[in-house]
Amino acid sequence: MDASPLQLYKVQEMPTTLFLTATGQVTDHVTGIMTEDQLRSRIQQKLLGAA
């Protein structure tokens, strides 16, 4: 596994979900397992917040 993304985004634990802008800026992160519903909800919140 290439560790450079882990170092770049300072990932300390796995699994970690990062939410990024189109330019690669981290807007949020979740450490731990997310269900599909949790992931969909978080993405929807991010998209609505950007509108």
C-alpha positions as CSV (number, residue, x, y, z in Angstrom):
1,M,0.0,0.0,0.0
2,D,1.2,3.5,-0.9
3,A,1.4,5.4,2.4
4,S,1.6,8.9,0.8
5,P,-2.2,9.6,0.9
6,L,-2.2,8.5,4.5
7,Q,0.5,10.9,5.3
8,L,-0.9,13.7,3.2
9,Y,-4.3,13.6,4.9
10,K,-2.8,12.7,8.3
11,V,-4.9,9.5,8.6
12,Q,-4.3,8.0,12.1
13,E,-6.8,5.2,12.1
14,M,-8.5,3.0,9.6
15,P,-11.1,3.0,8.4
16,T,-11.2,6.8,7.9
17,T,-13.6,8.5,5.4
18,L,-12.4,11.9,4.1
19,F,-14.7,14.4,2.5
20,L,-12.9,16.6,0.0
21,T,-13.6,19.6,-2.1
22,A,-12.9,19.5,-5.9
23,T,-9.5,21.1,-5.1
24,G,-8.6,18.4,-2.5
25,Q,-9.3,20.4,0.7
26,V,-10.6,18.2,3.5
27,T,-13.9,19.5,4.7
28,D,-14.8,16.7,7.1
29,H,-13.7,13.3,8.2
30,V,-15.1,10.3,10.0
31,T,-13.0,7.7,11.8
32,G,-14.6,4.3,12.0
33,I,-17.1,2.3,10.0
34,M,-19.9,4.1,8.3
35,T,-23.0,2.4,7.0
36,E,-24.2,3.1,3.5
37,D,-27.1,5.2,4.9
38,Q,-24.7,7.2,7.1
39,L,-22.4,7.9,4.1
40,R,-25.3,8.9,1.8
41,S,-26.7,11.2,4.5
42,R,-23.3,12.9,5.1
43,I,-22.8,13.4,1.4
44,Q,-26.3,14.8,1.0
45,Q,-25.6,17.2,3.9
46,K,-22.4,18.3,2.2
47,L,-24.0,18.9,-1.1
48,L,-27.0,20.8,0.3
49,G,-24.6,22.9,2.4
50,A,-22.6,23.8,-0.7
51,A,-25.8,25.0,-2.6
